[in-house]
Amino acid sequence: MTPDSPSIQRFNPSTLIEFAQLIYEKVGVPSEHAWLAADTLVQADLWGHQSHGMLRLAWYLARLQSGAMKANTQTTLVTDAKSIAVLDGQHGVGQVIARQAVEQAVTRAKNHGVGVVSVRNSNHFGTCMYFTRMCAKQGMIALLMSNAGPNMAPWGGMKKKIGTNPISIAVPGGSHGPVVMDMANSGVARGKIYLAEKQGKDIPLGWALDSKGRPTTNPRHAIEGLILPMAGHKGYVFGAMIDILSGVLSGSGFLEQVHGPYDPTNLSFAGHLLIALDVSNFQPLAQFERSIDDYIKSLKDVPLAEGHDKVYFPGEMENDFDVVNRRDGLLLAKDTLTSLSDIAKEFNLSIYEEQFSPS
């Protein structure tokens, strides 16, 4: 098990959070919100998902500077119907909007057994599991999904309509901590293709097609072409339904109306759906968590296949990465370091500019 992108430089996670928070604050994001947005980036790196980590700071920064994402997040409650809420993010910072959705969903679930929050006019918020884990730690089963800017064609077509739309489910995991699924409807997240391009690496066949519909291993050709859905037509249908539940249901954008974090100038119009279930309304939480412990024990109590040294429960691999990266320091790709150094230079932060300068 190795991190996504090795480098010879290691960084204390707190240093990266401090830097990202400072940059967000310099473009008008309030301190508390800036810390949250910074932490989501660094946490993605800690989990081994560098496609969603500090690599993205420059993209979020460009959107804040252009006004495509509003630095001062002012959400409004459009619908307040007992267990159901509709939240308008008014194009604010996606991570802040998602956290407010968590707060609304958890509160409603505690009062009604289930909390359902539909979000319109939001932005990309990083990894879904950052927020579903929040719910699971409060005794909730959480399901969070979001639509995204289109990069995938409807099955059989050759025009981008569907995004690599993510979905996460997290449950309280007893002694193991939350058990978490976080995935998109594509064979791979688009961020991993951008990461491969920055690293100068090929991508595997089966990830994408070029602009003429031919299989490609070239990440630039993949970005210009189409990302392939997972499991063929099943991934396309999965992505379409997430788009409907996230975008159409919330009254937000859908299909090509949605713009992702790679777009520096257009409003996102992303929509989300978060459902929280209070486990204690089904059975005592302690009983549920004991059963999850038994479940994980049974998962692991199997002979190992050749080439494997461990059976992982969902979310465990990220837990292991987190422990190692916090202990040893984070490894960042050379192009990510160059990007951070350029940002530091833009804001006359010479100490950070030198610190992030690739060796």
C-alpha positions, 0 to 999 in steps of 0.5 A: 500500500503506497500513497497516490504520488510519491515525492522526496519531500514530506510535509506536516499536515498542519503546515498544509492546513495553515497555508491553505487556510491563509490563502482562503482568508486572503480572498475573503473566506471567513476564518472558520470556513477557510479552516474547513475548506483547507482541512478537507483538502489535506484530509483527502491527501491523508487518506491517500486520495491526492486527486482531491487534495492540495492539488485542487487549491489552485482550482478553488482559488481561481473560482473564488477570485473570479466570483464563480464561488462566493467567498462569503457563504450565505445559505438560505433554508428554502423548505423546512418540512419536519424531516425534510429541508431544502438548502440554497447554497447561493453559490458559496463554498461547497464544503461550508454548504455541505457541513451545514447540510450535515448539521440540518440532517443530523438535527432532523434525524434526531427529532424525526428518525430521518433527516433529508436535506436537498441542496441547490446552488452549491459547489464542489465540496471535496470528498463525500466521505468527509461529511458522511463520516461526520454523521456516522460519528454521531450515531447516524447512517448517512448517504450523500450524493452530488452531481458534477460537471459533465465528462461522460456521454450517455451510454451509446452517445458521444457528447458529454452529459453526465458527470463523474457523480459521487456517492458515499454511505457511512455507518457507525463502525463500533470499535473500528470507527465508521465503515465508509463507501465513497465512489463515483459512477465512473471507472475512475474519478476525473481528478485521478486523470488530472493527477496522472497528467500532472505526473506525466504518467499514462492512464490504464486502458478502460478509463477513458476515450479520446475525442474520437471515441477511441480507447486512450492511455493519454490523460490529456486525450482523456480529458479532451474526450470522455471518461468511461462509466464503471460497469458499462451501461450500469455506471451511466444509469447510476450517474444519471439517477444521482444527477436527478436526485442531486440536481433535478430534485433540489431545483439546482443545475443538472447535466451540462448546466453543472460546472465543476471545480476545473472551470474557473469562471462559471457558476457551478449550480451543483446539487446534493442530497444528504440522508441521515438515519438515526440508528437508535430508531432501529435498534440500540446504537451499542447493539448495532455497533457490536453487530458491525464489529462481528460483521467486520470480523467475519469479513476478515476471517477468510483465506487471503488471495495471492498477492494480498496481505489483508482483507479491508473493510470499506474505509479501512484503507483510508484509515491506514493511510491516515495513520502512516501519513500523519506519522511520517508526513505527507508526500506531494507530487512535484506539480502540486508543490509547484502549484502551491509555490506559485500560489505563495508567490502570488500572495508574497508569502516567501517563506511558503514559496521557498518551502514548497519549491520542488527539490 
